[in-house]
């Protein structure tokens, strides 16, 4: 018989497993599909993410405005992926529209989160094409490992909260477990001769970026008083709830790749 405390501690485990399956399936599709199909999927994902963000940030959301910003974001991302860097300037249109419509106290957060979403979406194909599939899979594995370890270690050990005003369930023990897991994963890659020693340091930094993506989403949800970004995925919340950490890690990995600082993996 399970103790009531244990039931409460692991009460959202089923939802976590469900969201993990969603992320794995979506991630596999975006990483393994031919580039034209992957680009279409990424554009649709960006549209969904911006739709949720705009619903959260716009006071008394006007459905037409929210839908218009989301469609513009999806179309602009598609243009950027298919037509090249110059078309990326079109992303400024939905960004400016959503930022202008957002609550005054949320405009900065809206602009920052929307930019991170767009960068991460671009980064999926950039990393796949320029850094290679092994590097891209490494970044995704860091996010998944950090989330799994953070959940189980944090719920088991408990202890001081990482940022209780924003994310009351996140503990320092779980957060540190994510960093350690990313470092151990890097160490295994070094031992097997598939990556340089720098992955041991960069891995935890990418894990931290993912955790900050989670914190950013938690902050904006608390500001508007909602639990989930939407009900788009029945029983599991919205796209932002599922891809917040991935946004942070992929965004930073893309910047590191553009700066030539992301290590090569797998030869």
Helices and strands as residue ranges (DSSP letters): H 4-9, H 13-32, H 35-57, H 63-83, G 85-90, H 91-101, G 104-106, H 107-126, I 127-131, H 133-157, E 161-163, E 167-171, H 172-191, H 199-224, H 239-258
